[in-house]
Amino acid sequence: MDEGRITVRDLDPADVDALKDEAARLGTSLNRLAADTLHRRARTARNRRLLRAVGTAGHAPVEVDAVAEVRALREGRDERAAELADDREVSR
């Protein structure tokens, strides 16, 4: 196999048609759509490998509750918006 080239076999023809339609909708080629998708997956794999390496280097894995973090960010945003609204009312 050449560097940077792959062959994908045994694809469902309906999947190929759906991907061709998606590529056309995006104004790109099927090859570019596949390459971009594979690039994102490779980036994710590299990030996971890096996180595993950091974790095995003696660092504790970071546990994040994403929902709680988003809620906290939204609450802070809402509080700031309320304060700004109050300031506007006071200055009238």
Disulfide bonds with the S-S distance in Angstrom:
none
